[in-house]
Amino acid sequence: MKRVSRAMAAIAAFLGINVAFSFYAPLKFNPFNYPYKGWSWWGFHDLKEDKQVHNVTLLGSSLMVAAINNCDANYLNRPLNLTKHHQSLYLNDKLEETFKGKFRTFNLSAPGQMPSDAYLTVKSLLAASHRPDVIIYGVAPRDFIDSQLGNPTDTEPYHFLSRIVSTDECAGGLFRDPLGRLSWFIDRNLYFAHHALDWQMTAEKAATRLLNKVAAVPSGAQPYTFWQRTKLIPNYRAGEIHPDAVYTHPLKKEDVAANFKDNTEEYKERYKKADDHTFKTQMYFLGKLGTLCKKERIELIVVNMPVSRENINQLGATTYLDYVFAVKGKAFAYGAPFFDLNYFYLYDKSLYHDYVHLNAFGGAKFLDSLVSALNEDPRTKLTMEMAGRELWKHDELERLAKGIDRDRDPDSLTSLEKLKGKLAEHKLIEAKDLVREHRSKIRNVVNELRNKKQIGSRIDTIEKAEPDDETGVAM
């Protein structure tokens, strides 16, 4: 009886400590620390280091990753390290050429990204104090019906991003079984369960430091590198991305055929067990993304990505059309423009790396089509013009706030006069106000922009209430 009493007392003490620590955390952990450095980790690691304002964010699965990065490799004519390259320089230039102003994109697309991942990505983006004017989200059928996905909680982005932001408001769409929901509830409410990974990483660091002292590497010996470990153990930290492990290279026209890969078998597996629950779940998260963007005054633009006829034949033409109509309807319900850019007559086999991923030439054609579609639609045209103009103003104010050193730069006065003319032309300031005594006022404006890290050019044309929030998909 005493043993039972002691056990009950121990359980009560454990729960009490968890509750107390939930209200008063004795240690502050950095949620961006994570032992598994996948695509999402590298994207946010780069974003945190980047102090610039970005007015366009790109989302999507590997179809977006391939189109953007393959295109940039050819555009820059050099290999790109994809752990560090998180922008679309080709798209930046195309947008500036078409809409004028200034554009800086940030690419947070990732292989396997689904709408549930995209939603958490945007929540984490906002939590990291970055808010773009425009989000361009490229989607494809696989993103909604991947047979290899059990729950939205199974993905690499979910495990990392759920450390950064709360999933309370979307828990109804995350699980399809009671055990999954119970596990989430325990992790959410018990301090030690919630921070189990943080304690594990802390213990591993301490153990590593101790081992380095007790059993240091002998003088002259070299520790095993990542590459030597993967050679000995092929599945060592499978899926993790080493800083120099993932590159894309420029592609020549004559090498296109030799580089093409047949991925028919892979997509047979992805499509063969697609179920209605998975589709409804991901449509629910597309709606959550639409609601979040509307609330934050971010213009969400949904784009149906090009995929080959061969891939659609695997899926079935009827299923594909149902997918297009469903996504288009959901986007419109939340006030998001939708562009179907899967034009079969534009994309032949020579523009694909495989049956779904575009190569460098296909990527350039896709981005050209995207900019053309944005320019032809009156709403998105005005949105992009405003975004470009606001970022240009921001950059010009940044330059002006740095001041003018006439001793070091003899041409500074001429530069100031030119800048004055540009700012007055865009009605940012009155020409007569650009004098020394008003420069401090302009600096204050710039400091406000720096603190907000946002510009805000959203055109809000929809006054009706959001059709969300749905309660989620029934289990």
VMD Tcl script that draws the C-alpha trace (Angstrom):
set ca {
  {0.00 0.00 0.00}
  {2.90 2.29 0.88}
  {4.44 1.60 -2.54}
  {1.22 2.64 -4.27}
  {1.04 5.79 -2.18}
  {4.64 6.65 -3.02}
  {3.99 6.06 -6.71}
  {0.92 8.30 -6.63}
  {2.88 10.96 -4.75}
  {5.68 10.79 -7.32}
  {3.22 11.12 -10.23}
  {1.49 14.04 -8.52}
  {4.86 15.73 -7.89}
  {5.90 15.18 -11.52}
  {2.65 16.67 -12.83}
  {2.91 19.55 -10.38}
  {6.45 20.38 -11.49}
  {5.34 20.25 -15.14}
  {2.45 22.62 -14.46}
  {4.67 25.00 -12.48}
  {7.38 25.02 -15.18}
  {4.73 25.62 -17.86}
  {3.94 28.94 -16.17}
  {7.48 29.79 -15.12}
  {10.11 28.23 -17.38}
  {13.45 28.01 -15.53}
  {15.37 27.78 -18.81}
  {14.76 29.62 -22.07}
  {15.38 27.45 -25.11}
  {15.90 28.76 -28.63}
  {13.15 27.18 -30.79}
  {15.28 27.63 -33.93}
  {17.85 25.16 -32.55}
  {17.19 21.79 -34.09}
  {19.38 18.70 -34.50}
  {18.04 17.84 -37.96}
  {19.10 20.40 -40.54}
  {16.61 19.88 -43.36}
  {15.27 22.26 -45.99}
  {13.09 24.22 -43.59}
  {15.90 24.69 -41.08}
  {18.28 26.01 -43.72}
  {15.65 28.37 -45.11}
  {14.91 29.94 -41.73}
  {18.58 29.95 -40.75}
  {19.28 32.05 -43.84}
  {16.22 34.24 -43.22}
  {17.30 35.03 -39.65}
  {20.75 36.08 -40.87}
  {19.31 38.27 -43.63}
  {18.64 41.81 -42.43}
  {17.09 42.99 -45.71}
  {13.39 43.55 -46.33}
  {11.84 41.10 -48.81}
  {8.60 42.03 -50.49}
  {7.87 38.66 -52.18}
  {7.99 35.21 -50.54}
  {7.89 32.03 -52.63}
  {6.28 28.82 -51.37}
  {5.77 25.39 -52.90}
  {7.14 21.88 -53.12}
  {10.17 20.59 -55.04}
  {8.48 21.75 -58.26}
  {9.07 25.35 -57.16}
  {12.51 24.52 -55.76}
  {13.62 23.03 -59.08}
  {12.12 25.73 -61.33}
  {13.62 28.62 -59.34}
  {17.06 27.23 -58.54}
  {17.71 25.56 -61.91}
  {16.75 28.80 -63.64}
  {19.06 30.87 -61.40}
  {22.01 28.52 -61.97}
  {21.77 29.18 -65.71}
  {21.01 32.88 -65.19}
  {24.11 33.35 -63.05}
  {26.09 30.73 -65.00}
  {27.53 29.13 -61.88}
  {26.73 26.30 -59.45}
  {24.47 27.24 -56.54}
  {24.75 25.90 -53.00}
  {21.09 25.37 -52.11}
  {21.70 25.61 -48.37}
  {22.56 29.28 -48.96}
  {20.66 30.28 -52.09}
  {17.13 31.27 -51.00}
  {16.06 33.81 -53.57}
  {15.13 34.06 -57.22}
  {17.45 36.55 -58.88}
  {15.92 35.88 -62.30}
  {12.44 36.62 -60.95}
  {13.68 39.74 -59.14}
  {14.95 41.18 -62.41}
  {11.84 40.17 -64.38}
  {9.57 41.81 -61.79}
  {11.62 45.03 -61.77}
  {11.66 45.10 -65.56}
  {7.86 44.66 -65.72}
  {6.56 46.55 -62.67}
  {9.47 48.94 -62.00}
  {10.46 49.70 -58.43}
  {12.51 47.21 -56.39}
  {11.91 43.51 -55.74}
  {13.62 41.09 -53.39}
  {12.26 37.58 -53.21}
  {12.86 35.00 -50.48}
  {12.36 31.37 -51.41}
  {10.88 29.20 -48.64}
  {9.67 26.43 -50.92}
  {10.88 22.97 -49.88}
  {10.73 19.41 -51.25}
  {7.51 17.71 -50.16}
  {5.94 20.93 -48.86}
  {2.17 20.56 -48.49}
  {-0.41 23.25 -47.63}
  {-0.13 22.30 -43.94}
  {3.62 22.98 -44.15}
  {3.07 26.18 -46.13}
  {0.69 27.48 -43.47}
  {3.18 26.84 -40.65}
  {5.94 28.33 -42.79}
  {4.07 31.63 -43.11}
  {3.25 31.65 -39.38}
  {6.95 31.11 -38.64}
  {7.91 33.78 -41.17}
  {5.78 36.29 -39.27}
  {7.17 35.08 -35.94}
  {10.66 35.81 -37.28}
  {9.57 39.45 -37.91}
  {9.48 39.18 -41.69}
  {6.27 40.10 -43.46}
  {6.23 40.24 -47.25}
  {3.73 42.15 -49.35}
  {3.12 39.19 -51.65}
  {3.27 35.41 -51.29}
  {3.39 33.36 -54.49}
  {2.44 29.76 -53.74}
  {3.01 27.15 -56.45}
  {0.86 24.02 -56.03}
  {0.48 20.66 -57.78}
  {-1.74 17.56 -57.27}
  {0.87 15.70 -55.19}
  {0.70 18.45 -52.55}
  {-2.87 17.43 -51.69}
  {-2.97 13.66 -52.20}
  {0.47 12.19 -51.46}
  {-0.09 8.53 -50.53}
  {3.20 8.50 -48.62}
  {1.84 10.96 -46.04}
  {-0.05 9.64 -43.04}
  {-0.69 12.87 -41.11}
  {0.44 16.46 -41.62}
  {2.53 15.89 -38.48}
  {4.70 13.35 -40.32}
  {6.61 15.90 -42.41}
  {10.07 17.31 -41.70}
  {8.81 20.93 -41.86}
  {6.11 20.23 -39.27}
  {8.57 18.85 -36.70}
  {10.79 21.92 -37.01}
  {8.18 24.65 -37.48}
  {5.90 23.43 -34.67}
  {8.77 24.34 -32.33}
  {8.55 27.96 -33.48}
  {4.78 28.54 -33.60}
  {1.74 27.16 -31.83}
  {-0.48 24.64 -33.62}
  {-3.42 25.06 -31.22}
  {-5.69 26.80 -33.74}
  {-5.25 24.09 -36.38}
  {-5.12 20.97 -34.19}
  {-8.47 19.86 -35.62}
  {-6.86 19.28 -39.01}
  {-3.59 17.69 -37.87}
  {-4.69 14.24 -36.70}
  {-6.81 11.42 -38.00}
  {-6.52 9.12 -34.98}
  {-7.06 9.62 -31.21}
  {-3.52 8.53 -30.30}
  {-2.00 11.27 -32.44}
  {-4.18 13.86 -30.76}
  {-3.30 12.47 -27.30}
  {0.41 12.65 -28.10}
  {0.01 16.26 -29.25}
  {-1.95 17.11 -26.08}
  {0.78 15.69 -23.83}
  {3.51 17.46 -25.76}
  {1.53 20.69 -25.65}
  {0.79 20.66 -21.91}
  {3.67 18.88 -20.16}
  {6.77 21.03 -19.89}
  {9.29 18.17 -19.97}
  {7.56 16.49 -22.91}
  {7.37 19.78 -24.82}
  {11.08 20.46 -24.30}
  {12.29 16.85 -24.51}
  {14.32 17.57 -27.64}
  {15.88 20.67 -26.06}
  {16.98 18.67 -23.01}
  {18.33 15.97 -25.33}
  {20.40 18.50 -27.30}
  {21.67 20.07 -24.06}
  {22.72 16.64 -22.74}
  {24.43 15.73 -26.02}
  {26.43 18.99 -25.96}
  {27.54 18.35 -22.40}
  {28.48 14.73 -23.23}
  {30.42 15.85 -26.32}
  {32.39 18.42 -24.29}
  {33.18 15.80 -21.67}
  {34.30 13.23 -24.25}
  {36.48 15.80 -25.98}
  {38.33 16.28 -22.70}
  {38.43 12.65 -21.57}
  {39.09 11.05 -24.99}
  {40.47 13.83 -27.14}
  {41.44 13.18 -30.76}
  {45.16 12.20 -30.77}
  {47.57 14.80 -32.03}
  {47.88 14.67 -35.82}
  {44.71 12.58 -36.27}
  {41.69 13.97 -38.13}
  {38.11 13.34 -36.93}
  {35.74 11.66 -39.34}
  {34.06 14.04 -41.75}
  {30.38 13.94 -42.71}
  {31.33 12.39 -46.06}
  {33.40 9.61 -44.49}
  {30.55 8.77 -42.12}
  {27.99 8.55 -44.92}
  {30.39 6.31 -46.87}
  {30.64 3.91 -43.93}
  {26.94 4.22 -42.98}
  {24.85 5.07 -46.07}
  {21.80 6.01 -43.98}
  {23.73 8.19 -41.54}
  {21.41 11.09 -40.65}
  {19.33 10.28 -43.73}
  {17.74 13.29 -45.35}
  {19.77 15.87 -43.46}
  {21.40 18.47 -45.68}
  {25.11 19.10 -45.20}
  {26.31 22.66 -46.02}
  {28.02 21.52 -49.23}
  {25.85 18.53 -50.11}
  {23.18 19.99 -52.40}
  {24.13 21.97 -55.50}
  {22.45 22.77 -58.77}
  {24.57 23.41 -61.85}
  {24.09 25.31 -65.11}
  {22.55 23.20 -67.87}
  {23.46 23.23 -71.54}
  {20.91 22.57 -74.27}
  {22.85 19.60 -75.59}
  {22.79 17.94 -72.13}
  {19.02 18.11 -71.59}
  {18.18 14.64 -72.95}
  {21.00 12.94 -71.03}
  {19.90 14.56 -67.75}
  {16.22 13.61 -68.06}
  {15.02 11.06 -65.48}
  {11.96 8.86 -65.61}
  {10.18 9.14 -62.23}
  {7.06 7.20 -63.25}
  {7.47 4.55 -60.52}
  {7.86 7.15 -57.79}
  {4.57 8.83 -58.70}
  {2.77 5.53 -59.01}
  {3.46 5.13 -55.29}
  {2.50 8.73 -54.51}
  {-0.82 8.55 -56.36}
  {-1.99 4.96 -55.87}
  {-3.43 5.25 -52.33}
  {-4.63 8.83 -52.35}
  {-7.65 9.20 -50.09}
  {-10.33 11.81 -49.65}
  {-9.37 12.56 -46.05}
  {-5.85 13.67 -47.00}
  {-7.24 15.89 -49.76}
  {-9.80 17.52 -47.44}
  {-7.15 18.02 -44.76}
  {-4.80 19.85 -47.12}
  {-7.66 21.92 -48.54}
  {-8.47 22.91 -44.96}
  {-4.89 24.14 -44.52}
  {-5.02 26.04 -47.80}
  {-8.00 27.84 -46.30}
  {-6.04 28.51 -43.09}
  {-3.26 30.00 -45.20}
  {-5.77 32.20 -47.02}
  {-7.24 33.43 -43.74}
  {-3.81 34.20 -42.26}
  {-2.69 36.16 -45.32}
  {-5.92 38.15 -45.38}
  {-5.57 38.95 -41.68}
  {-1.96 40.11 -42.17}
  {-2.81 42.05 -45.34}
  {-0.51 39.91 -47.45}
  {-1.52 39.27 -51.06}
  {-1.59 35.48 -51.50}
  {-1.32 34.36 -55.14}
  {-1.91 30.66 -55.86}
  {-0.32 29.21 -59.00}
  {-1.00 25.80 -60.52}
  {2.44 24.48 -61.52}
  {3.26 22.89 -64.89}
  {3.42 19.08 -64.89}
  {3.70 16.81 -67.89}
  {0.88 14.98 -69.66}
  {2.52 11.69 -68.67}
  {2.21 12.55 -64.99}
  {-1.43 13.62 -65.32}
  {-2.18 10.39 -67.16}
  {-0.92 8.52 -64.09}
  {-3.25 10.53 -61.88}
  {-6.21 10.48 -64.26}
  {-7.61 13.43 -66.21}
  {-10.86 13.56 -64.21}
  {-9.04 13.57 -60.86}
  {-6.71 16.28 -62.12}
  {-9.57 18.53 -63.25}
  {-11.36 18.01 -59.92}
  {-8.16 19.09 -58.16}
  {-7.83 22.25 -60.30}
  {-11.45 23.31 -59.76}
  {-11.26 22.62 -56.01}
  {-8.06 24.62 -55.50}
  {-9.33 27.47 -57.69}
  {-12.58 27.62 -55.73}
  {-10.80 27.58 -52.37}
  {-8.41 30.34 -53.46}
  {-11.24 32.56 -54.69}
  {-13.21 31.94 -51.48}
  {-10.38 33.58 -49.53}
  {-9.78 36.39 -51.99}
  {-6.57 34.93 -53.43}
  {-5.93 35.26 -57.19}
  {-5.44 31.89 -58.91}
  {-3.41 31.34 -62.07}
  {-3.40 28.01 -63.90}
  {-0.01 27.99 -65.66}
  {-0.02 24.34 -66.70}
  {-0.07 25.03 -70.43}
  {0.74 21.78 -72.20}
  {1.51 23.53 -75.47}
  {4.28 25.56 -73.79}
  {6.12 22.73 -72.03}
  {7.50 19.79 -73.96}
  {9.82 17.11 -72.63}
  {12.92 19.24 -73.32}
  {11.85 21.65 -70.54}
  {11.59 19.00 -67.82}
  {14.20 17.35 -65.61}
  {11.68 14.54 -65.08}
  {7.93 14.29 -65.56}
  {7.12 16.93 -62.91}
  {10.25 19.03 -62.26}
  {11.26 21.74 -64.70}
  {14.88 22.11 -65.75}
  {16.66 25.47 -66.12}
  {14.99 26.29 -69.45}
  {11.56 25.21 -68.23}
  {12.05 27.21 -65.04}
  {12.78 30.38 -67.02}
  {9.68 29.82 -69.17}
  {7.54 29.25 -66.08}
  {8.76 32.46 -64.41}
  {8.22 34.40 -67.64}
  {4.64 33.07 -67.79}
  {4.11 33.91 -64.12}
  {5.22 37.54 -64.54}
  {3.10 37.85 -67.68}
  {0.02 36.53 -65.83}
  {0.62 38.93 -62.93}
  {0.89 41.81 -65.38}
  {-2.27 40.94 -67.31}
  {-4.52 40.77 -64.24}
  {-5.46 44.33 -63.11}
  {-5.49 43.47 -59.41}
  {-2.16 41.65 -59.26}
  {-0.57 44.23 -61.57}
  {-1.47 47.02 -59.17}
  {-0.37 44.92 -56.19}
  {3.07 44.25 -57.71}
  {3.52 47.88 -58.75}
  {2.77 49.02 -55.21}
  {5.07 46.40 -53.68}
  {7.93 47.41 -55.98}
  {7.42 51.09 -55.34}
  {7.26 50.70 -51.54}
  {10.47 48.65 -51.39}
  {12.20 51.20 -53.65}
  {11.12 53.97 -51.26}
  {12.37 51.94 -48.31}
  {15.80 51.43 -49.89}
  {16.08 55.09 -50.88}
  {15.25 56.18 -47.35}
  {17.88 53.76 -46.04}
  {20.45 55.40 -48.27}
  {19.37 58.87 -47.26}
  {19.43 58.02 -43.53}
  {23.12 57.12 -43.77}
  {23.86 60.78 -44.41}
  {26.28 62.51 -46.76}
  {30.04 62.77 -46.14}
  {31.22 65.56 -48.43}
  {34.91 65.18 -47.46}
  {35.06 61.49 -48.43}
  {32.65 61.71 -51.33}
  {33.01 64.87 -53.44}
  {30.07 63.78 -55.60}
  {27.76 63.32 -52.61}
  {25.98 66.64 -53.14}
  {25.17 65.69 -56.73}
  {23.95 62.29 -55.52}
  {21.77 63.99 -52.93}
  {20.23 66.26 -55.54}
  {19.43 63.27 -57.78}
  {17.89 61.42 -54.85}
  {15.87 64.48 -53.91}
  {14.44 64.58 -57.42}
  {13.50 60.89 -57.34}
  {11.83 61.12 -53.95}
  {9.88 64.22 -54.93}
  {8.86 62.60 -58.23}
  {7.36 59.66 -56.34}
  {5.69 62.07 -53.89}
  {7.57 60.58 -50.98}
  {8.65 64.04 -49.80}
  {8.31 67.62 -50.88}
  {11.42 68.77 -52.70}
  {11.81 71.80 -50.44}
  {11.82 69.55 -47.35}
  {14.98 67.70 -48.30}
  {17.42 69.87 -46.38}
  {19.79 69.17 -43.51}
  {17.40 70.13 -40.71}
  {14.79 67.59 -41.94}
  {17.16 64.65 -42.27}
  {16.56 63.53 -38.69}
  {12.85 63.25 -39.47}
  {13.62 60.99 -42.42}
  {15.86 58.89 -40.21}
  {12.94 58.39 -37.83}
  {10.81 57.14 -40.73}
  {13.55 54.68 -41.72}
  {13.92 53.43 -38.15}
  {10.20 52.71 -38.04}
  {10.48 50.70 -41.24}
  {13.46 48.79 -39.85}
  {11.59 47.92 -36.68}
  {8.50 46.73 -38.55}
  {10.42 44.91 -41.28}
  {7.33 45.17 -43.41}
  {5.93 47.42 -46.06}
  {2.27 46.61 -46.60}
  {0.93 47.07 -50.11}
  {-1.98 44.64 -49.84}
  {-5.06 45.71 -51.80}
  {-8.04 44.57 -49.75}
  {-10.95 44.25 -52.15}
  {-13.01 41.67 -50.26}
  {-15.21 42.96 -47.48}
  {-17.12 39.80 -46.65}
  {-16.27 37.70 -43.61}
  {-13.86 34.80 -44.05}
  {-15.49 31.45 -44.74}
  {-12.99 29.98 -42.25}
  {-12.44 29.11 -39.45}
  {-13.45 25.56 -40.05}
  {-13.08 23.15 -37.15}
  {-10.91 20.79 -39.15}
  {-11.44 17.47 -40.81}
  {-13.40 14.89 -38.87}
  {-11.45 11.84 -37.81}
}
mol new
graphics top color blue
foreach p $ca { graphics top sphere $p radius 0.5 }
foreach p [lrange $ca 0 end-1] q [lrange $ca 1 end] { graphics top cylinder $p $q radius 0.2 }
display resetview
